Amino acid sequence: MRIPEENCNMVLVAAVTLFSMAVAGGAALLDSSDTHRMVADRTFGYTVPAPSSDKRIITVSDQPPARVVGAPFVPNTNPRER
């Protein structure tokens, strides 16, 4: 049985998708239950451990906004005019 040429790419995408889903499912089954709690998850009641003296916890809201230096980017929509 031969696959028509116009369906060849869809068959390839489906095969890669199924293979990657199988690999991800196998990794999820083999994964230990403690490693997924490294990320703060409020549904499991995970609490952040007390920070040690050598590491500082930085949240996104504490970081100052980045300053952009230079002219703003303007796309060249008409390449004949510069």
N, C-alpha and C positions, 0 to 999 in steps of 0.2 A: 504494500500500500504506500503510495507516494503522497506527500503533502504538497498541495498547490503552492506555487511560488508566492502568491499574494498573502498566504497565511503563514509563511515561514517565520517572519519576525515575531508574530504573535505566539507561535509555538515556542520559540526560543525564550521570549519573555516569561511565558507560563512555566517553562521548565526551570529557569533561574529562580523564579519566585517560589516554586514548590521546594526546590533544593535549599534555598536560604531559610524558608520556614521550617524545614525539617532540621536544619542545623541549629536554629534558634530554639526550637522546641526541645531538642536533645540537650542543649546547654541549660535550658531552664529546668529540665528534669534532674540533671546532675548537679545543679548548683546547690550549695548548702543554704540552709535557711537563715544563717546569721549574716551573710555577706550583703544581702539586700537591705539591711537596716543601717548601713553606713550613711545613707542619705536620710536627712531628717524627714520623717514621714509622720504626719499628725494622726493618721488613721490607726496606727499601732500604738500610739502613746509613747513614742520614742522621745527620750529627753537627751539634750546635748550634754555630754560630759563636761566637767569643769575644765577650763583651759589650763594647760600647764604653763609654767613660767617662761618657757622658751618659745612658745607659739602664741600668736595673737590672732583672734578670730576677727575677720573683716567681713562686714555685710555689704551688700550692694549699695544700700542707702547711705553708708558712711563715706563712700568714695566720691571725690569731687568730680564734677563734670569735665569732660575733656574739652580743651580749647583747640579749635581748628585754626591753623595759621595759613594765610594765603587767600587767594581769590576762590570764590565758590565755583564748583564744577558746573559748567553749562554745556550740555551736549550740542555738538555741531549738527544741526538738523538739515542744513543746506551746505553740502561739501564744496560747492563752487564758490561760495562767498567765505572769505576769511576775515 
